[in-house]
Amino acid sequence: MSDAATTDPCDACGEPTTDALARTVRLSVDRANIDTQRLCPECFAAWIQRYQTEMSDGADDAASGGSDSEIIVD
């Protein structure tokens, strides 16, 4: 087994990341894969923090009857 297969770079920072530490974030719409990112632990933590911040801001607006949401759920 080759080392290149287990140390692909992080898509955010470019640092080599082993498979054991890498996290994959996938964005799908209507079951179609739109984007896939391989992230190192630090970039994944930053992605999670950004996601939580953006989703909590939207949830606060929706709960208080704020502005129209850009997210449509069927």
mmCIF file of the N, C-alpha and C atoms, coordinates in Angstrom:
data_MODEL
# 
_entry.id   MODEL 
# 
loop_
_atom_site.group_PDB 
_atom_site.id 
_atom_site.type_symbol 
_atom_site.label_atom_id 
_atom_site.label_alt_id 
_atom_site.label_comp_id 
_atom_site.label_asym_id 
_atom_site.label_entity_id 
_atom_site.label_seq_id 
_atom_site.pdbx_PDB_ins_code 
_atom_site.Cartn_x 
_atom_site.Cartn_y 
_atom_site.Cartn_z 
_atom_site.occupancy 
_atom_site.B_iso_or_equiv 
_atom_site.pdbx_formal_charge 
_atom_site.auth_seq_id 
_atom_site.auth_comp_id 
_atom_site.auth_asym_id 
_atom_site.auth_atom_id 
_atom_site.pdbx_PDB_model_num 
ATOM 1   N N  . MET A 1 1  ? 0.853   -1.184 0.000  1.00 0.00 ? 1  MET A N  1 
ATOM 2   C CA . MET A 1 1  ? 0.000   0.000  0.000  1.00 0.00 ? 1  MET A CA 1 
ATOM 3   C C  . MET A 1 1  ? 0.891   1.236  0.000  1.00 0.00 ? 1  MET A C  1 
ATOM 4   N N  . SER A 1 2  ? 0.543   2.222  -0.795 1.00 0.00 ? 2  SER A N  1 
ATOM 5   C CA . SER A 1 2  ? 1.365   3.409  -0.953 1.00 0.00 ? 2  SER A CA 1 
ATOM 6   C C  . SER A 1 2  ? 1.033   4.458  0.103  1.00 0.00 ? 2  SER A C  1 
ATOM 7   N N  . ASP A 1 3  ? 2.047   5.237  0.528  1.00 0.00 ? 3  ASP A N  1 
ATOM 8   C CA . ASP A 1 3  ? 1.835   6.304  1.500  1.00 0.00 ? 3  ASP A CA 1 
ATOM 9   C C  . ASP A 1 3  ? 0.975   7.422  0.922  1.00 0.00 ? 3  ASP A C  1 
ATOM 10  N N  . ALA A 1 4  ? 1.057   7.650  -0.395 1.00 0.00 ? 4  ALA A N  1 
ATOM 11  C CA . ALA A 1 4  ? 0.293   8.728  -1.029 1.00 0.00 ? 4  ALA A CA 1 
ATOM 12  C C  . ALA A 1 4  ? -1.207  8.525  -0.832 1.00 0.00 ? 4  ALA A C  1 
ATOM 13  N N  . ALA A 1 5  ? -1.653  7.287  -0.774 1.00 0.00 ? 5  ALA A N  1 
ATOM 14  C CA . ALA A 1 5  ? -3.075  7.008  -0.601 1.00 0.00 ? 5  ALA A CA 1 
ATOM 15  C C  . ALA A 1 5  ? -3.550  7.328  0.813  1.00 0.00 ? 5  ALA A C  1 
ATOM 16  N N  . THR A 1 6  ? -2.647  7.377  1.770  1.00 0.00 ? 6  THR A N  1 
ATOM 17  C CA . THR A 1 6  ? -3.059  7.602  3.156  1.00 0.00 ? 6  THR A CA 1 
ATOM 18  C C  . THR A 1 6  ? -2.663  8.978  3.688  1.00 0.00 ? 6  THR A C  1 
ATOM 19  N N  . THR A 1 7  ? -2.005  9.805  2.894  1.00 0.00 ? 7  THR A N  1 
ATOM 20  C CA . THR A 1 7  ? -1.615  11.142 3.360  1.00 0.00 ? 7  THR A CA 1 
ATOM 21  C C  . THR A 1 7  ? -1.997  12.214 2.351  1.00 0.00 ? 7  THR A C  1 
ATOM 22  N N  . ASP A 1 8  ? -3.219  12.168 1.866  1.00 0.00 ? 8  ASP A N  1 
ATOM 23  C CA . ASP A 1 8  ? -3.694  13.197 0.941  1.00 0.00 ? 8  ASP A CA 1 
ATOM 24  C C  . ASP A 1 8  ? -3.792  14.530 1.675  1.00 0.00 ? 8  ASP A C  1 
ATOM 25  N N  . PRO A 1 9  ? -3.673  15.647 0.940  1.00 0.00 ? 9  PRO A N  1 
ATOM 26  C CA . PRO A 1 9  ? -3.709  16.957 1.602  1.00 0.00 ? 9  PRO A CA 1 
ATOM 27  C C  . PRO A 1 9  ? -5.112  17.369 2.028  1.00 0.00 ? 9  PRO A C  1 
ATOM 28  N N  . CYS A 1 10 ? -5.155  18.206 3.041  1.00 0.00 ? 10 CYS A N  1 
ATOM 29  C CA . CYS A 1 10 ? -6.400  18.840 3.481  1.00 0.00 ? 10 CYS A CA 1 
ATOM 30  C C  . CYS A 1 10 ? -6.826  19.814 2.382  1.00 0.00 ? 10 CYS A C  1 
ATOM 31  N N  . ASP A 1 11 ? -8.107  19.813 2.020  1.00 0.00 ? 11 ASP A N  1 
ATOM 32  C CA . ASP A 1 11 ? -8.593  20.711 0.974  1.00 0.00 ? 11 ASP A CA 1 
ATOM 33  C C  . ASP A 1 11 ? -8.611  22.172 1.418  1.00 0.00 ? 11 ASP A C  1 
ATOM 34  N N  . ALA A 1 12 ? -8.591  22.434 2.713  1.00 0.00 ? 12 ALA A N  1 
ATOM 35  C CA . ALA A 1 12 ? -8.632  23.812 3.199  1.00 0.00 ? 12 ALA A CA 1 
ATOM 36  C C  . ALA A 1 12 ? -7.241  24.420 3.345  1.00 0.00 ? 12 ALA A C  1 
ATOM 37  N N  . CYS A 1 13 ? -6.335  23.708 4.035  1.00 0.00 ? 13 CYS A N  1 
ATOM 38  C CA . CYS A 1 13 ? -5.015  24.284 4.305  1.00 0.00 ? 13 CYS A CA 1 
ATOM 39  C C  . CYS A 1 13 ? -3.892  23.649 3.494  1.00 0.00 ? 13 CYS A C  1 
ATOM 40  N N  . GLY A 1 14 ? -4.134  22.488 2.899  1.00 0.00 ? 14 GLY A N  1 
ATOM 41  C CA . GLY A 1 14 ? -3.125  21.846 2.070  1.00 0.00 ? 14 GLY A CA 1 
ATOM 42  C C  . GLY A 1 14 ? -2.144  20.960 2.801  1.00 0.00 ? 14 GLY A C  1 
ATOM 43  N N  . GLU A 1 15 ? -2.233  20.896 4.126  1.00 0.00 ? 15 GLU A N  1 
ATOM 44  C CA . GLU A 1 15 ? -1.324  20.054 4.905  1.00 0.00 ? 15 GLU A CA 1 
ATOM 45  C C  . GLU A 1 15 ? -1.639  18.578 4.679  1.00 0.00 ? 15 GLU A C  1 
ATOM 46  N N  . PRO A 1 16 ? -0.620  17.727 4.578  1.00 0.00 ? 16 PRO A N  1 
ATOM 47  C CA . PRO A 1 16 ? -0.879  16.289 4.455  1.00 0.00 ? 16 PRO A CA 1 
ATOM 48  C C  . PRO A 1 16 ? -1.627  15.780 5.683  1.00 0.00 ? 16 PRO A C  1 
ATOM 49  N N  . THR A 1 17 ? -2.643  14.966 5.455  1.00 0.00 ? 17 THR A N  1 
ATOM 50  C CA . THR A 1 17 ? -3.467  14.444 6.540  1.00 0.00 ? 17 THR A CA 1 
ATOM 51  C C  . THR A 1 17 ? -3.678  12.955 6.324  1.00 0.00 ? 17 THR A C  1 
ATOM 52  N N  . THR A 1 18 ? -3.370  12.163 7.330  1.00 0.00 ? 18 THR A N  1 
ATOM 53  C CA . THR A 1 18 ? -3.556  10.720 7.200  1.00 0.00 ? 18 THR A CA 1 
ATOM 54  C C  . THR A 1 18 ? -5.039  10.381 7.233  1.00 0.00 ? 18 THR A C  1 
ATOM 55  N N  . ASP A 1 19 ? -5.391  9.259  6.630  1.00 0.00 ? 19 ASP A N  1 
ATOM 56  C CA . ASP A 1 19 ? -6.789  8.828  6.602  1.00 0.00 ? 19 ASP A CA 1 
ATOM 57  C C  . ASP A 1 19 ? -7.374  8.713  8.000  1.00 0.00 ? 19 ASP A C  1 
ATOM 58  N N  . ALA A 1 20 ? -6.570  8.267  8.955  1.00 0.00 ? 20 ALA A N  1 
ATOM 59  C CA . ALA A 1 20 ? -7.075  8.086  10.323 1.00 0.00 ? 20 ALA A CA 1 
ATOM 60  C C  . ALA A 1 20 ? -7.503  9.404  10.961 1.00 0.00 ? 20 ALA A C  1 
ATOM 61  N N  . LEU A 1 21 ? -6.910  10.523 10.545 1.00 0.00 ? 21 LEU A N  1 
ATOM 62  C CA . LEU A 1 21 ? -7.237  11.826 11.130 1.00 0.00 ? 21 LEU A CA 1 
ATOM 63  C C  . LEU A 1 21 ? -8.172  12.665 10.260 1.00 0.00 ? 21 LEU A C  1 
ATOM 64  N N  . ALA A 1 22 ? -8.265  12.349 8.987  1.00 0.00 ? 22 ALA A N  1 
ATOM 65  C CA . ALA A 1 22 ? -9.040  13.159 8.054  1.00 0.00 ? 22 ALA A CA 1 
ATOM 66  C C  . ALA A 1 22 ? -10.538 13.013 8.301  1.00 0.00 ? 22 ALA A C  1 
ATOM 67  N N  . ARG A 1 23 ? -11.268 14.084 8.020  1.00 0.00 ? 23 ARG A N  1 
ATOM 68  C CA . ARG A 1 23 ? -12.717 14.088 8.076  1.00 0.00 ? 23 ARG A CA 1 
ATOM 69  C C  . ARG A 1 23 ? -13.212 14.529 6.711  1.00 0.00 ? 23 ARG A C  1 
ATOM 70  N N  . THR A 1 24 ? -14.298 13.951 6.245  1.00 0.00 ? 24 THR A N  1 
ATOM 71  C CA . THR A 1 24 ? -14.851 14.301 4.945  1.00 0.00 ? 24 THR A CA 1 
ATOM 72  C C  . THR A 1 24 ? -16.196 14.970 5.145  1.00 0.00 ? 24 THR A C  1 
ATOM 73  N N  . VAL A 1 25 ? -16.351 16.131 4.529  1.00 0.00 ? 25 VAL A N  1 
ATOM 74  C CA . VAL A 1 25 ? -17.605 16.878 4.565  1.00 0.00 ? 25 VAL A CA 1 
ATOM 75  C C  . VAL A 1 25 ? -18.193 16.793 3.163  1.00 0.00 ? 25 VAL A C  1 
ATOM 76  N N  . ARG A 1 26 ? -19.442 16.328 3.059  1.00 0.00 ? 26 ARG A N  1 
ATOM 77  C CA . ARG A 1 26 ? -20.111 16.192 1.766  1.00 0.00 ? 26 ARG A CA 1 
ATOM 78  C C  . ARG A 1 26 ? -21.364 17.061 1.741  1.00 0.00 ? 26 ARG A C  1 
ATOM 79  N N  . LEU A 1 27 ? -21.541 17.766 0.659  1.00 0.00 ? 27 LEU A N  1 
ATOM 80  C CA . LEU A 1 27 ? -22.746 18.559 0.447  1.00 0.00 ? 27 LEU A CA 1 
ATOM 81  C C  . LEU A 1 27 ? -23.527 17.905 -0.679 1.00 0.00 ? 27 LEU A C  1 
ATOM 82  N N  . SER A 1 28 ? -24.753 17.511 -0.372 1.00 0.00 ? 28 SER A N  1 
ATOM 83  C CA . SER A 1 28 ? -25.620 16.874 -1.367 1.00 0.00 ? 28 SER A CA 1 
ATOM 84  C C  . SER A 1 28 ? -26.937 17.614 -1.449 1.00 0.00 ? 28 SER A C  1 
ATOM 85  N N  . VAL A 1 29 ? -27.449 17.741 -2.663 1.00 0.00 ? 29 VAL A N  1 
ATOM 86  C CA . VAL A 1 29 ? -28.752 18.336 -2.891 1.00 0.00 ? 29 VAL A CA 1 
ATOM 87  C C  . VAL A 1 29 ? -29.543 17.356 -3.747 1.00 0.00 ? 29 VAL A C  1 
ATOM 88  N N  . ASP A 1 30 ? -30.705 16.980 -3.259 1.00 0.00 ? 30 ASP A N  1 
ATOM 89  C CA . ASP A 1 30 ? -31.539 15.997 -3.963 1.00 0.00 ? 30 ASP A CA 1 
ATOM 90  C C  . ASP A 1 30 ? -30.735 14.756 -4.331 1.00 0.00 ? 30 ASP A C  1 
ATOM 91  N N  . ARG A 1 31 ? -29.971 14.289 -3.401 1.00 0.00 ? 31 ARG A N  1 
ATOM 92  C CA . ARG A 1 31 ? -29.128 13.100 -3.511 1.00 0.00 ? 31 ARG A CA 1 
ATOM 93  C C  . ARG A 1 31 ? -27.995 13.225 -4.520 1.00 0.00 ? 31 ARG A C  1 
ATOM 94  N N  . ALA A 1 32 ? -27.780 14.408 -5.087 1.00 0.00 ? 32 ALA A N  1 
ATOM 95  C CA . ALA A 1 32 ? -26.668 14.634 -6.006 1.00 0.00 ? 32 ALA A CA 1 
ATOM 96  C C  . ALA A 1 32 ? -25.520 15.263 -5.230 1.00 0.00 ? 32 ALA A C  1 
ATOM 97  N N  . ASN A 1 33 ? -24.321 14.688 -5.362 1.00 0.00 ? 33 ASN A N  1 
ATOM 98  C CA . ASN A 1 33 ? -23.150 15.204 -4.666 1.00 0.00 ? 33 ASN A CA 1 
ATOM 99  C C  . ASN A 1 33 ? -22.730 16.533 -5.291 1.00 0.00 ? 33 ASN A C  1 
ATOM 100 N N  . ILE A 1 34 ? -22.759 17.602 -4.507 1.00 0.00 ? 34 ILE A N  1 
ATOM 101 C CA . ILE A 1 34 ? -22.389 18.930 -4.985 1.00 0.00 ? 34 ILE A CA 1 
ATOM 102 C C  . ILE A 1 34 ? -20.919 19.223 -4.675 1.00 0.00 ? 34 ILE A C  1 
ATOM 103 N N  . ASP A 1 35 ? -20.487 18.866 -3.472 1.00 0.00 ? 35 ASP A N  1 
ATOM 104 C CA . ASP A 1 35 ? -19.114 19.165 -3.061 1.00 0.00 ? 35 ASP A CA 1 
ATOM 105 C C  . ASP A 1 35 ? -18.678 18.157 -2.007 1.00 0.00 ? 35 ASP A C  1 
ATOM 106 N N  . THR A 1 36 ? -17.413 17.781 -2.051 1.00 0.00 ? 36 THR A N  1 
ATOM 107 C CA . THR A 1 36 ? -16.820 16.920 -1.042 1.00 0.00 ? 36 THR A CA 1 
ATOM 108 C C  . THR A 1 36 ? -15.482 17.522 -0.659 1.00 0.00 ? 36 THR A C  1 
ATOM 109 N N  . GLN A 1 37 ? -15.240 17.663 0.639  1.00 0.00 ? 37 GLN A N  1 
ATOM 110 C CA . GLN A 1 37 ? -13.980 18.228 1.114  1.00 0.00 ? 37 GLN A CA 1 
ATOM 111 C C  . GLN A 1 37 ? -13.340 17.291 2.122  1.00 0.00 ? 37 GLN A C  1 
ATOM 112 N N  . ARG A 1 38 ? -12.046 17.076 1.972  1.00 0.00 ? 38 ARG A N  1 
ATOM 113 C CA . ARG A 1 38 ? -11.251 16.300 2.923  1.00 0.00 ? 38 ARG A CA 1 
ATOM 114 C C  . ARG A 1 38 ? -10.555 17.322 3.823  1.00 0.00 ? 38 ARG A C  1 
ATOM 115 N N  . LEU A 1 39 ? -10.805 17.240 5.132  1.00 0.00 ? 39 LEU A N  1 
ATOM 116 C CA . LEU A 1 39 ? -10.284 18.247 6.055  1.00 0.00 ? 39 LEU A CA 1 
ATOM 117 C C  . LEU A 1 39 ? -9.449  17.613 7.167  1.00 0.00 ? 39 LEU A C  1 
ATOM 118 N N  . CYS A 1 40 ? -8.393  18.330 7.562  1.00 0.00 ? 40 CYS A N  1 
ATOM 119 C CA . CYS A 1 40 ? -7.599  17.919 8.722  1.00 0.00 ? 40 CYS A CA 1 
ATOM 120 C C  . CYS A 1 40 ? -8.410  18.240 9.983  1.00 0.00 ? 40 CYS A C  1 
ATOM 121 N N  . PRO A 1 41 ? -8.028  17.717 11.139 1.00 0.00 ? 41 PRO A N  1 
ATOM 122 C CA . PRO A 1 41 ? -8.815  17.972 12.358 1.00 0.00 ? 41 PRO A CA 1 
ATOM 123 C C  . PRO A 1 41 ? -9.011  19.455 12.677 1.00 0.00 ? 41 PRO A C  1 
ATOM 124 N N  . GLU A 1 42 ? -7.985  20.289 12.472 1.00 0.00 ? 42 GLU A N  1 
ATOM 125 C CA . GLU A 1 42 ? -8.105  21.711 12.783 1.00 0.00 ? 42 GLU A CA 1 
ATOM 126 C C  . GLU A 1 42 ? -9.085  22.411 11.845 1.00 0.00 ? 42 GLU A C  1 
ATOM 127 N N  . CYS A 1 43 ? -8.994  22.121 10.550 1.00 0.00 ? 43 CYS A N  1 
ATOM 128 C CA . CYS A 1 43 ? -9.903  22.737 9.585  1.00 0.00 ? 43 CYS A CA 1 
ATOM 129 C C  . CYS A 1 43 ? -11.325 22.217 9.768  1.00 0.00 ? 43 CYS A C  1 
ATOM 130 N N  . PHE A 1 44 ? -11.468 20.941 10.139 1.00 0.00 ? 44 PHE A N  1 
ATOM 131 C CA . PHE A 1 44 ? -12.794 20.391 10.406 1.00 0.00 ? 44 PHE A CA 1 
ATOM 132 C C  . PHE A 1 44 ? -13.419 21.088 11.609 1.00 0.00 ? 44 PHE A C  1 
ATOM 133 N N  . ALA A 1 45 ? -12.638 21.318 12.655 1.00 0.00 ? 45 ALA A N  1 
ATOM 134 C CA . ALA A 1 45 ? -13.153 22.017 13.838 1.00 0.00 ? 45 ALA A CA 1 
ATOM 135 C C  . ALA A 1 45 ? -13.596 23.427 13.467 1.00 0.00 ? 45 ALA A C  1 
ATOM 136 N N  . ALA A 1 46 ? -12.828 24.108 12.612 1.00 0.00 ? 46 ALA A N  1 
ATOM 137 C CA . ALA A 1 46 ? -13.203 25.453 12.173 1.00 0.00 ? 46 ALA A CA 1 
ATOM 138 C C  . ALA A 1 46 ? -14.473 25.401 11.328 1.00 0.00 ? 46 ALA A C  1 
ATOM 139 N N  . TRP A 1 47 ? -14.609 24.370 10.488 1.00 0.00 ? 47 TRP A N  1 
ATOM 140 C CA . TRP A 1 47 ? -15.807 24.210 9.653  1.00 0.00 ? 47 TRP A CA 1 
ATOM 141 C C  . TRP A 1 47 ? -17.035 24.004 10.538 1.00 0.00 ? 47 TRP A C  1 
ATOM 142 N N  . ILE A 1 48 ? -16.905 23.148 11.551 1.00 0.00 ? 48 ILE A N  1 
ATOM 143 C CA . ILE A 1 48 ? -18.014 22.885 12.481 1.00 0.00 ? 48 ILE A CA 1 
ATOM 144 C C  . ILE A 1 48 ? -18.407 24.166 13.204 1.00 0.00 ? 48 ILE A C  1 
ATOM 145 N N  . GLN A 1 49 ? -17.426 24.929 13.678 1.00 0.00 ? 49 GLN A N  1 
ATOM 146 C CA . GLN A 1 49 ? -17.707 26.186 14.385 1.00 0.00 ? 49 GLN A CA 1 
ATOM 147 C C  . GLN A 1 49 ? -18.447 27.160 13.472 1.00 0.00 ? 49 GLN A C  1 
ATOM 148 N N  . ARG A 1 50 ? -17.982 27.293 12.227 1.00 0.00 ? 50 ARG A N  1 
ATOM 149 C CA . ARG A 1 50 ? -18.631 28.192 11.271 1.00 0.00 ? 50 ARG A CA 1 
ATOM 150 C C  . ARG A 1 50 ? -20.058 27.723 10.980 1.00 0.00 ? 50 ARG A C  1 
ATOM 151 N N  . TYR A 1 51 ? -20.239 26.416 10.807 1.00 0.00 ? 51 TYR A N  1 
ATOM 152 C CA . TYR A 1 51 ? -21.574 25.846 10.553 1.00 0.00 ? 51 TYR A CA 1 
ATOM 153 C C  . TYR A 1 51 ? -22.505 26.141 11.727 1.00 0.00 ? 51 TYR A C  1 
ATOM 154 N N  . GLN A 1 52 ? -22.046 25.900 12.951 1.00 0.00 ? 52 GLN A N  1 
ATOM 155 C CA . GLN A 1 52 ? -22.879 26.144 14.132 1.00 0.00 ? 52 GLN A CA 1 
ATOM 156 C C  . GLN A 1 52 ? -23.250 27.614 14.247 1.00 0.00 ? 52 GLN A C  1 
ATOM 157 N N  . THR A 1 53 ? -22.295 28.496 13.978 1.00 0.00 ? 53 THR A N  1 
ATOM 158 C CA . THR A 1 53 ? -22.552 29.929 14.063 1.00 0.00 ? 53 THR A CA 1 
ATOM 159 C C  . THR A 1 53 ? -23.587 30.355 13.020 1.00 0.00 ? 53 THR A C  1 
ATOM 160 N N  . GLU A 1 54 ? -23.394 29.905 11.786 1.00 0.00 ? 54 GLU A N  1 
ATOM 161 C CA . GLU A 1 54 ? -24.321 30.294 10.725 1.00 0.00 ? 54 GLU A CA 1 
ATOM 162 C C  . GLU A 1 54 ? -25.707 29.701 10.930 1.00 0.00 ? 54 GLU A C  1 
ATOM 163 N N  . MET A 1 55 ? -25.781 28.474 11.399 1.00 0.00 ? 55 MET A N  1 
ATOM 164 C CA . MET A 1 55 ? -27.084 27.845 11.612 1.00 0.00 ? 55 MET A CA 1 
ATOM 165 C C  . MET A 1 55 ? -27.789 28.423 12.834 1.00 0.00 ? 55 MET A C  1 
ATOM 166 N N  . SER A 1 56 ? -27.063 28.777 13.874 1.00 0.00 ? 56 SER A N  1 
ATOM 167 C CA . SER A 1 56 ? -27.705 29.349 15.058 1.00 0.00 ? 56 SER A CA 1 
ATOM 168 C C  . SER A 1 56 ? -28.232 30.743 14.760 1.00 0.00 ? 56 SER A C  1 
ATOM 169 N N  . ASP A 1 57 ? -27.531 31.521 13.943 1.00 0.00 ? 57 ASP A N  1 
ATOM 170 C CA . ASP A 1 57 ? -28.026 32.843 13.549 1.00 0.00 ? 57 ASP A CA 1 
ATOM 171 C C  . ASP A 1 57 ? -29.326 32.699 12.780 1.00 0.00 ? 57 ASP A C  1 
ATOM 172 N N  . GLY A 1 58 ? -29.397 31.756 11.865 1.00 0.00 ? 58 GLY A N  1 
ATOM 173 C CA . GLY A 1 58 ? -30.611 31.515 11.089 1.00 0.00 ? 58 GLY A CA 1 
ATOM 174 C C  . GLY A 1 58 ? -31.735 31.010 11.967 1.00 0.00 ? 58 GLY A C  1 
ATOM 175 N N  . ALA A 1 59 ? -31.419 30.139 12.929 1.00 0.00 ? 59 ALA A N  1 
ATOM 176 C CA . ALA A 1 59 ? -32.442 29.594 13.815 1.00 0.00 ? 59 ALA A CA 1 
ATOM 177 C C  . ALA A 1 59 ? -33.013 30.692 14.710 1.00 0.00 ? 59 ALA A C  1 
ATOM 178 N N  . ASP A 1 60 ? -32.177 31.622 15.156 1.00 0.00 ? 60 ASP A N  1 
ATOM 179 C CA . ASP A 1 60 ? -32.654 32.720 15.992 1.00 0.00 ? 60 ASP A CA 1 
ATOM 180 C C  . ASP A 1 60 ? -33.626 33.603 15.219 1.00 0.00 ? 60 ASP A C  1 
ATOM 181 N N  . ASP A 1 61 ? -33.307 33.904 13.937 1.00 0.00 ? 61 ASP A N  1 
ATOM 182 C CA . ASP A 1 61 ? -34.189 34.725 13.117 1.00 0.00 ? 61 ASP A CA 1 
ATOM 183 C C  . ASP A 1 61 ? -35.522 34.023 12.872 1.00 0.00 ? 61 ASP A C  1 
ATOM 184 N N  . ALA A 1 62 ? -35.461 32.728 12.563 1.00 0.00 ? 62 ALA A N  1 
ATOM 185 C CA . ALA A 1 62 ? -36.687 31.974 12.269 1.00 0.00 ? 62 ALA A CA 1 
ATOM 186 C C  . ALA A 1 62 ? -37.554 31.850 13.507 1.00 0.00 ? 62 ALA A C  1 
ATOM 187 N N  . ALA A 1 63 ? -36.952 31.615 14.657 1.00 0.00 ? 63 ALA A N  1 
ATOM 188 C CA . ALA A 1 63 ? -37.704 31.453 15.900 1.00 0.00 ? 63 ALA A CA 1 
ATOM 189 C C  . ALA A 1 63 ? -38.373 32.757 16.315 1.00 0.00 ? 63 ALA A C  1 
ATOM 190 N N  . SER A 1 64 ? -37.743 33.881 16.006 1.00 0.00 ? 64 SER A N  1 
ATOM 191 C CA . SER A 1 64 ? -38.307 35.164 16.407 1.00 0.00 ? 64 SER A CA 1 
ATOM 192 C C  . SER A 1 64 ? -39.161 35.795 15.315 1.00 0.00 ? 64 SER A C  1 
ATOM 193 N N  . GLY A 1 65 ? -39.390 35.038 14.216 1.00 0.00 ? 65 GLY A N  1 
ATOM 194 C CA . GLY A 1 65 ? -40.195 35.579 13.122 1.00 0.00 ? 65 GLY A CA 1 
ATOM 195 C C  . GLY A 1 65 ? -39.439 36.602 12.307 1.00 0.00 ? 65 GLY A C  1 
ATOM 196 N N  . GLY A 1 66 ? -38.122 36.461 12.256 1.00 0.00 ? 66 GLY A N  1 
ATOM 197 C CA . GLY A 1 66 ? -37.259 37.424 11.563 1.00 0.00 ? 66 GLY A CA 1 
ATOM 198 C C  . GLY A 1 66 ? -37.353 37.313 10.069 1.00 0.00 ? 66 GLY A C  1 
ATOM 199 N N  . SER A 1 67 ? -36.287 37.664 9.401  1.00 0.00 ? 67 SER A N  1 
ATOM 200 C CA . SER A 1 67 ? -36.258 37.740 7.943  1.00 0.00 ? 67 SER A CA 1 
ATOM 201 C C  . SER A 1 67 ? -36.486 36.376 7.296  1.00 0.00 ? 67 SER A C  1 
ATOM 202 N N  . ASP A 1 68 ? -36.815 36.407 6.002  1.00 0.00 ? 68 ASP A N  1 
ATOM 203 C CA . ASP A 1 68 ? -37.051 35.176 5.243  1.00 0.00 ? 68 ASP A CA 1 
ATOM 204 C C  . ASP A 1 68 ? -35.809 34.305 5.238  1.00 0.00 ? 68 ASP A C  1 
ATOM 205 N N  . SER A 1 69 ? -36.004 33.021 5.338  1.00 0.00 ? 69 SER A N  1 
ATOM 206 C CA . SER A 1 69 ? -34.893 32.074 5.321  1.00 0.00 ? 69 SER A CA 1 
ATOM 207 C C  . SER A 1 69 ? -34.550 31.719 3.891  1.00 0.00 ? 69 SER A C  1 
ATOM 208 N N  . GLU A 1 70 ? -33.264 31.469 3.630  1.00 0.00 ? 70 GLU A N  1 
ATOM 209 C CA . GLU A 1 70 ? -32.834 31.035 2.318  1.00 0.00 ? 70 GLU A CA 1 
ATOM 210 C C  . GLU A 1 70 ? -32.846 29.522 2.211  1.00 0.00 ? 70 GLU A C  1 
ATOM 211 N N  . ILE A 1 71 ? -33.140 28.817 3.297  1.00 0.00 ? 71 ILE A N  1 
ATOM 212 C CA . ILE A 1 71 ? -33.164 27.369 3.308  1.00 0.00 ? 71 ILE A CA 1 
ATOM 213 C C  . ILE A 1 71 ? -34.604 26.892 3.170  1.00 0.00 ? 71 ILE A C  1 
ATOM 214 N N  . ILE A 1 72 ? -34.848 26.058 2.173  1.00 0.00 ? 72 ILE A N  1 
ATOM 215 C CA . ILE A 1 72 ? -36.184 25.521 1.939  1.00 0.00 ? 72 ILE A CA 1 
ATOM 216 C C  . ILE A 1 72 ? -36.136 24.029 2.219  1.00 0.00 ? 72 ILE A C  1 
ATOM 217 N N  . VAL A 1 73 ? -36.998 23.564 3.102  1.00 0.00 ? 73 VAL A N  1 
ATOM 218 C CA . VAL A 1 73 ? -37.062 22.150 3.460  1.00 0.00 ? 73 VAL A CA 1 
ATOM 219 C C  . VAL A 1 73 ? -38.412 21.615 3.041  1.00 0.00 ? 73 VAL A C  1 
ATOM 220 N N  . ASP A 1 74 ? -38.390 20.549 2.233  1.00 0.00 ? 74 ASP A N  1 
ATOM 221 C CA . ASP A 1 74 ? -39.652 19.915 1.808  1.00 0.00 ? 74 ASP A CA 1 
ATOM 222 C C  . ASP A 1 74 ? -40.076 18.893 2.818  1.00 0.00 ? 74 ASP A C  1 
# 
